[in-house]
């Protein structure tokens, strides 16, 4: 079974091109050197090309939404106890202290740590649901002593003997002592109870262990290393975007940004037409946690965004999305601490404004910009000039972040955000780096864990959410199941706002998400925003209860109305026909804008004029736009 989360430390086993390999060197934040275990061939590969090795450790992955308050308190308490041991890897004193506080043995503490490190989820520390003790067994004391002695003298040494060699050695010792030889699975379980840091320390040496597992730790509000303190907030963007189908002016988008305070790197984003809320924030958090290789590939962007990993502290204002239970618990389940800024703090995030100043200045050069105030806008017709769809603007924005902002010298830190981030990862003459953060392999699960959810009973016809029916055979065995109170049991379903034609059911038996499509496959895919527009239109024109047929009929009428409007307006001019026939699209604007960004990027790669021109896109602060006005500067003060 593949781990949910995997580490990139030297000595860690991974899979590359279906071949089991061992990491022998961290080259940089993008590449690692690996050695094929069987042939000894060495490769230097992109981090995004490797995946976790199969593990014989049991992956415990329970549904957060079905954990009781009592279980949640137990999980949080256990994580609090072991957190110091995780942050001070290889230090036995912290293991002993945790065992003493929890009133358990050290093996149990190691087991809790291993469960957490397998999934990155706090609730996995709880283990499986109790079965009353059935199936448990204990080894004779003499056999246990032989196993532990051989592990210490054979496996945990610089000779780095394999597990199979250890199994054979234990078998020989048992045979010599006249004891029944234990099953190989028993021995592997004992190995799995040893923490990764202890294995690396004993097999590869203290220096490598310290470099990989002992980062310098800071505390909020001082951000002493990457991912220690991250600020998240929202802003409306000064541009009118067009819809994806008819390319008509639609609305201004909202941008949610996660910024690493230590390096000023942008860790994650989300852009949508929805006002700030738990949905957009959750999508931003999952984007920040995950590697960006697939994301950049999907957007067809040439560049790298070497940021991933769980943040230690998320610094936010008193926004209601973090006061709600769903997003707050999801963040805490991944080990992230949420800090709320005191109400009515007068200071703003100066370094964030620096990013936003350069970003907004670039946006004001795009067709459809609304500028930051009415004086700047003057006679400019934003709706008439609007050309970018949401997807096209997202590509432009990510190109700007990855290839301009991250690579521009920042006067506040004396280097580019990317260089500062790399220093924090690998260290330099003055600081010790934290090492490459672990990565989540199951990206789909991470995204779904931070998406909004709803609870529904499962009927013979499937599930109904907001008048729309969904069904798949995976639901059949849960139809009309009753709970302990003899009422129908409710199950949790996740919803992707960009496409509600599919919902995601967390199967409590397999602990996996399954896609549940429309019951009627003839209905077209629809976003949550299109759904709301259809419902609003139907209610304006009709009275009485609404059903899914009304919704989809109205959605079809809206498409017909928009198409008719296009044909009856000035959009049917020569240029408009080119738009409809795809002979001329806003892609030209996109290409032109990205070309301009790339020219700016060349300035960041060595031109003396760039630093002295006074047009540094990073230090541009003359704009009056203050979209992040509710941010303070406390987290940036050192």
N, C-alpha and C positions, 0 to 999 in steps of 0.2 A: 504494500500500500504506500502511495506517495504521500509525503508530509505536506501539510497545508502551508508551512513556512519553512524556508531553508536558509542556511547560513553560508557565507562566502569566505570563511576563515581557511587559512592554510591547514591542510590535512583533512578537510571536509570532502566527503564523497558526493559526486554529482553525476548526472547523465548528460553526455554530449553525443549527438548523432546515434542514440540508442546504445552507446558504449559507456560502461562504468569507468569513471575517471576520478582522480584525486587532485584537488587544488594544491598547487605548489608555490604559487605567487600571486599577489594582487598587483597587477601592473598599474592600473589607474582606476578611476571611477567608472570606466566603460569596459575594461578588459581584464581578464584573468589568464594566468598560465595554468594549464592542466596536464596531467600525465595519464595516459591510458593504463589502467591497472594490469591488463593482460600483456600488452605489447611493449609498454614503456615509452611509446611515442608521445612527444610533447607538442601541445598546441597552445597558441595564444588566441583566445576567442572572445567575442562580445558576451557580456554577462547575460544579455537577453537570450542567448542561444543555448543556455544550460538550464536544466531542470533538476529537481531533487531526486536523489536515488531512492529506490524502493526501500522501505523500512519495515523491519519485523516488529517495530513498536506499534501497539494498538492506537489508532487515532480516535480520540474521543471528541465527538463533535455534536453537541446538543443544541437544541433550539433555544436561543436566548429568550424568546417570547413565551416559552412554556416553563421557564424557571420560576419557582415561587419566590416570594420576597425573602423567606427564611433561607432558601438555598442561595439566593443572590448575596445575602449578608455573609453567609459562610464562605462563598467564593471570594468575595471582596476581602474578608478578613485573612484568608489564607494567602491571597496575593500580597496583601500588606506585609505579612510576616516574611514571605520569601523574596520580596522586592529587593531588599538590601543584599541578599545573597546573589541575586541575579546581577545587580549592578556592581558587585565586588567579586566577580567570578574567580574561582580558584582559591579563595580565602576560606579555609575550613572554619575559622572562628564564626563567620556569619552563618554557616550551615548549622553549627552547634547552637548558636544563639536562637536561630529560627526553630530548631527542634525543641529547645528548652521552653520557648514561649508557647509553642503549639502543643506541648506535652506529647510529642511523638518522637519516634526514633529518626536518625539521620537518613535512613533509607527512604522513609516516607517523604521527607523534605525533598530529597533528590527526585522522587517520583512525581511530586507536585511540580517541580521545576521542569522536568522532562515533558510532562503533559502540556504545560503552558508553552514550552518552546516548540512543541510539535505543531501547534495550531495558532499560537499568538492570541488565544482566546482565554480569558479568565475563567469562564464557566467550565472549561475542560479540566480544571484543577479538581472539580467535584468528582470526576470519574463517572463510571456508569451508575445507573440507578441500582440501589441495593437489592439484592436477591435473597436476603436473609442468611447469607453465609454459606449457601449451598455450593458445592464444588471446590471448596478451599482445601488446601493441603499444606503441610509443613514438612520440611526436610529434617532428617535426623541431624543433631548438632555436629556430629563428627563429619558428616558429608558436607554440611555448610562450611565448616572450617577448611576442608580440602579445597572447595570451590574458591573461597575468598583468598586462600594462600596462593593458589595457582594464578588467579587474576592479578594479584599484586606482584608476584615474582616473575610472571611470564608475559602477561598482556600489558600491564601498565609499566612498561620499560622502554628504553630507547631502542631496543632491538625491534620493536613494533611487530611482534608475532601476530599472525592472523587469528581470527576467532576459531577457525577450524583446527589450527595447531593447538590452541588452548583446550578445545574440546577433547582432542586426542590425549593431551597431557593429563587432564583431569581423569579421563577414563583409565589411563595407566596407573595413576595414583590410587584410584578406587580399587582397581583389580589387585594391586599390591597389598592394600589394606583389607581386602576381603569385603568390600562394601559394594552394594549394588550401584552400577554406573547410572548417573542421572541422565534424563533425556536432554538432547542438545538444546531444546527450547528453554529448558530450565536455566541452562548456563547463559543463553542469550538474554534472558530476562534479567539476570544479575548484571550483565554488561550494560544493558539499557538503563539500569538504575544509577549508573555512574554519570555524572554530568559531563557535557561536552568539554567544558573548560578543564576538568580534571583529566580527561583522556588526553587532550592536546598537551597539557602541562607535563604529564608523565611520559608520553610517547614522543613528543617533539621538542620539549624543553620549556623552561619557564619564560625565556625571552619571547618566544613566539606566542606563548599563551598570554603573556602580559600585553603584547602588542595587539592581540586580537580581542581580548576580553576585559581589559582594564582601562576604559576611557576616563578622562577627567570629567567629573560630574559637577554641574553647577546647579543653582537653585533659582527659581523665579524670584525677581524679575531679571536677574543677570543671565544672559544667554552666553554660555562659555563654549558651546560646541554645536555643530549642526543638529537640528531636530530637537534641541532642548526646549526652546520656546518658539511657538509659531502663532502668529496673529492671523485671525480670519475675520473678514468683514466684506461688505457688499457695496456696490455703487451702480447707479444707472449710467449707461454709456451714452455719450453725446453723438448718437448717430441713429437715423431711421433706417431700419432694415426692411427688405421686401419679403413676401411669402415665397415658399419654395416652388409652388405650382404655377401661379399666374404672374409672379414677380411684381405684385402691386405693393405699394407702401403699406407696412403693417404696424410696426411699433418700435419703440426703443428697447434694447435688451438690457438685462441686468447682469452684472459681472460679480462673481464671488471669487475672492483671491485668498490663498493661504501663503503667507510670507515667512520665511525662516529669518528670525531676528538676528541670529549670529552672522549669517553671510549675506543677507538681503536677497537670497535666491527665492524665486517663485516656486513653491513646492507643488501647488495644485490650483486648478481653476474650475469654474463651472459658469457657463453662459446660457441664459434662457430668457424667455419672455415673462416668466413668473416673477413676481416681487419676491424679495428676500424671505426665506423661510427654511424650515427643516429639510425640505426636499432638496433645494439647491445647495444648502450647506453640507448635507450628507454626501451628495455627489462630488462636491469639492474635496471633502475629506478623503473619500475613497480614491479620487484621482491623485491626491498627494501621497497616499500610502503606497500605491502601486507603481511599478516600473512604467516608463513612458514609451518603450520601444514600439509596442503595438499601437498605441495612441498616435504617435508620429507617423507610423506607417499608414494608418487608416486615413490620416489627413494628407498623406503624400508630401511630407515636409522633410527636406534634407537638413539634418542637424541632429544634435543630441541633447537630451534633457536628463542628466545623470542623477536624478533625485528620486528616492523612494524610502520607505521605512516608516515605522510608527513614531509619531511625535510624542515627546514626554509630556509637554504642557501645551494646551491650546488656550491662548489668551483672547478672550472675546469681551464685547460689551454685554450689557444685560439683555441681550436679544432673547425674545421669547422662544426661538427655536431650540436654544440650549437649556431653557427652563423646562421644556417638555421632557417626558420620560423616555421616549423612543430614542432620540438622537443622543441624549446624555448617556443613557445606559449602553448604547452601541459603542460610543467612544470609550467609556470606562471598561467595557468588556475587552477592548483591544489594549488596555493598559494605559490609556491616555488620560491625564489629569486635566480638568477644565477649571480655569481661573477666570472669574468675573471681575471686570474692572469696576472700581467704586463709581457710584452714580455721580454725575455732574463733574467729572474731572475736566479741567480746562485745557489740557495740553493735547495736541494732535501728534500723530506719528509722522515726524519730519521725514524719515527715510522712506516711508510709504508714499508720502506726498511727492518725494523726488521721483519715484517710479511712476506715479500717476501723472505727474507733470509732463514727463517725457511721453508717456503713453497717450495722454489726451491731446498733446500737441500733434502727434502723428495721426490720431483719429481725425483731427480737424482738417487734415489734408485730404480726407476721403470723401467721395460723393455721398451725399445724404447726411453729412454732419449737421448737428443742431447747434454746434459751438457751445460755449459755456454760459453765455448770457445773450440777451436780446440785442445789445449794442454790437457785439461781435457778429451776430447773425445778420443784422441789417436787412437787406433785401434778398438775401440768399433763400431760395425755396428748397428746404430740406426734403420735403416729400417728393417734389418733382425730380430732384437729383438722386433720390434713393436708388441704389443698384445692388447692394450686397444682400445675399440671403444670410440667414443665421449661420449655416455651415461654412459659407465662404468667408464671413467675417471671423469666425472661429479660427479658420486656417490662417488668415492674415494676422490675427492677434497672437497665436502661438508662434508663428514665424518671428514676430517682433520680440516676444519674450525670449525665445531660444537663441536667436541669432544676433540680436541687438542688445537688449537689456542685460542679459547674463554675461555678455562679453565686453561691456563698456566699463571703463575705469570709473570707480565710484570714489568721490573725494572723501567720503566719510570713513572708508576703510583702506584707502590707498591702493586698491587693486580692484579687479573685476569681481562681481559676486561669485562667479564660477571658480575663480582662483581661491577666494576666501573659503568657499565650501570644500574644495579639494584639500586645502591646508587643514581644515577641521577633521577631515576623514583620515588623512594619512600622516598629519603632523608635520612639523618643521623643526628647526633648531630650538625654537622657544616653547613649543607646545607638543603634547602627545596627542595623536589623532585617535578618534573613536573606532576606526576601522569601518569596513563596508557594512552597512546595516543589513539585517536579514531581509529576504524577499518573500512575498507571498506567491505561491505557485498557482493557487486556485483564484484567479482574478475575478471570475464570475461570482463566486461566493462573497468575496469582499465587497463588490459593488452592491450586491443584493442585500447584504447585511446593513448597509447604510441607506437603502431606499425606503420610502414610506411603505407601511403595511396596513392591512385591514384584516379583521377576523370575521369569518363567515361559517355557518353550518354547511354541510355538504348534503344536498338533496339528490333524489333519483335523477333529476335533470342536470345536476352539476352544481355550479356556484353562480350566484347573481351578485354583481358588484355595480352599483350605479346604473341599474336597469339593464345591464348587458350580461348575457348568459355565456358561461365558459364551461367546457367539459373535456376530460381526457380519461382514458381507461384507468389511469393510476389512481383516480379518485374512487373507483368503484367499491373498494373494500371499506371505505370510510363513510359510505352513505348511511345516514340516519343513525350514526353511532351516538349513544347516550353517555353522559358523564355521570359522576357519582350522585348528582342531585336529580338524576332521571330526566334531565332536559337535554336537548341535542347539543353535542359538543361542538365548539367552535375551533376552527383551524386558521392558521395565519397564512396570508397571501401577500407577496410583495408585488409592487406595481412600478413599472418603468414609465415615467410621464411622457417620454418621447414616443412610446408605442404601446397603446393599451390593448392591442389585438392579442397580446399574450400576457398572462399573469404567472407568477411563480409560487408554486406550492411547496412548502417545506414538509417533506414526508417524515413523520415522527419515528417510523420504523427503520428507515434507511439513513436518516439524518442527512438527506440530500435535497436540493431544490429540483423541481420538475416543472417544465413549461406546460401551461394549461391554455390552449387557444380558444378563440371564439367557438361556441357550440355550432354556430352556422358559419362555415368557412367562406361563404359567398360575400360576407361583409368585408369592406375594405379596411386596411390598417388606418389608425387614427391616433393623433397625439391627444394628450389631455386638454390642450388648449383648443383644438378643433372640436373635441367633445363638448366643452363648455359653450363654445359658440353655437353649436347645433342645438343644445338644450335651451339656451337663451332665446334663440330664434323661434323655436317651437312654442315656448311659453308665451312669447309675444303675440303669436298668431292663433293660439288655441287655448282652450280651457279643459280642465279635467286631468286625470292621471296620464302620465307619460310612460311609454315602454320602449324597448330597444328598436322596434320597427319604426316608431316615430323619429327616433334619434337618427337612424341611418337614412331615412327618407329625407329628413331636413338637411342632413349633411350633403346629400346629393343635390338638393335644391340650392344650397349655398354655393356649391361648385358651379351650377348652371347660372346663377345670378352673377357670379364674378366673371364668368366667361362672356356673358352677354354684356356686362359693363365694359369689358375690355374692347369688345367689338364696336361699342357705341360711343367711345370717347376718343380723345386725341391720341390715345395709345395706339390707334390703328394707323398712325403716320408711317412714313417709310421706315424710320428707325424702330418704331414699335413692331412692325412686321418682322424686322430682323431679330428682334428679341424673341418673338413667338417662334420663329423658324430656327432659332438658335444660330443664326449667322452672326449675331452680335449679342454677347451676354456680358454680365458683370465680371466674367472671368478675365476679360481684358483689363478691367480696373484692378482686379486681384493681381494679375501678372505684373502690371505696371507698379502697383504699390509694393509688392514683394521685391521687384527689381530695385526700387528706390531704397527699400530697407537694406538690400544687399550692398548697395553703393555706400550706405552709411556704415555697414559692417566693415567694409574695406578700410574705412578711416580708423576703426578700432584696432586694426592689425598693424600698426606701426607708423602711421602718418603723423609727423609732428604737428601738422596743421590741426589735427583732430583735437589735441589737448589744448591748443592755444587759440582756437577759432572763436571761442565764446559761444559755440552752438552745440556743446556737449548735450546729447539727447538725454543723458542721465541727470545732468544738473540743471536742466531747464525748469525754472520755477516761476517764470514770469506769467504763466497762465493763472487766471483767477478761479479755475475750476478746483473745487474742493469736495470731490465726491465721497471721500472717506472722512468727513468732518467729525464723525463720532469716534475716531481713533485717538488715543493719547500716545505720548512718547515714552512712557515709563519703561516699557520693556526694552527700549533701545539704549537706555542710560546704563553706563557701566561704572 
